[in-house]
């Protein structure tokens, strides 16, 4: 309010009133007895044991509530060595049954799936020296030994030997209704009781003595590392060059995430895992939600930050840690000695404005310091996001998908109304003379006209055509990222191969369109292979 | 008047990268007029231990948001945050939650 002629005595309060802090003499809010060690949310002080119970309960509740993981299912835990994923692996480990006795009471509470662990060595992308990478791997192996699940150690360089099928969505029949889940659990428990009754003696001995686990499907706890062995120097070189050529840190981080997720998907498919668990925490997901909005991925927020992500079809990514804040994770790890392996990332020690991710992280965390409900508000809002009715991949022909992120394309490929559209189309028309002749047709073999190797102008046209080919198959967000790569040649071959394949298919489809018999009552354009 | 104090300062979660990679520092704080509290300790750390990029650790008076402080394995929010008075043989742990996932 304006005060004319009066001295403005005190400045308006710039900060909210301080959150009332729990004092020294306070007891745990839950059990009222123990001495509190950690403050959760705004003012709830928990003692050590209550905190552990709270933390573990949240994890189980998240899995139990969503009922996506069926008993006996193979689940791959994506472990990066960082705090959230390590905590997740530890949670799974802690509640694994080590003894077959005492099933009847505890079996209802046990996590019933069959876990494996994958670790991706990203040292090459982050510029680590081979010695540092070897050191990190040694530490990683030590922890994997303690955890004793089947493990898979892969290097990011292996993206150069991925097949193009990684980028294809494999439709899966729907997971099943509530009833299906319940009956699966019941039959599993019955089976387990029978096993327990019969083989209790044997399996005890085995479980206590050796490393084998008495599950119906026994697995080798010491899985072999990838058959290719350590990555070749050529691949490491190629990966380094790819990441060095990226102009912005934002694009680098996005590219790294994309390649990593493709690699993990491939490992999951190759070894028969139907689910992948990632350790994204509440704080990280809130930051990711805002970051993705800024990057133009607003249409896919539900998949990027929701509990389950079915974009790949046969392998579903779940995020069981999404209810845990980073503070809770850090405390749990410290109080209960969870082994971590620290590895530097692409954005280590980067200044605050180096990338959109860093900026958003700083923004949210700074806001959180003053308004402690920021992260949970963003998170709860994110929870309300509902996936589009045309169900992910279940329907099959639900429209073209982005080449990199596999989300349904949200962009009108002939988008010429906006500035971005004009920009992208001009990109594909860079050398107009060479390109206009070839635009719209699949890439013809270079020397089809019989000109010999001297047709360099045609080759250049082809390169730009290839670039346009890839760009046209990307969603808005991925296009923005890829525009920070000076040339798409350095991308791993599977991406370029798939792009070419899709483009050729689209070209052929266009040609035979007029010959296809369309069912007038059907909405679909025609059989999509 | 505060007597010299011996405390252990630990860094974790990636914060140790700013301190030459060393996680544990046994530190003797010199005697001074005012009693030692976390606020003074931060100033001291910035001057004596922090090797690079102070803005990644300290923001204004306090630690950067995202860095947790544990005093003897308890949340500093329970002990008064910056105003907690240090005692001999205390263990102060700074964990960065920002790195990794």
Interface residues (C-beta under 8 A of the other chain):
Chain A: X21 X22 X24 X26 X36 X37 X38 X39 X45 X80 X81 X82 X83 X84 X85 X279 X280 X281 X283 X284 X326 X327 X329 X330 X331 X334 X335 X342 X343 X344 X345 X348 X349 X351 X352 X361 X362 X365 X366 X368 X369
Chain B: X12 X13 X14 X17 X18 X52 X53 X55 X56 X65 X66 X68 X70 X73 X74 X75 X77 X78 X79 X80 X81 X93 X95 X97 X98 X99 X100 X101
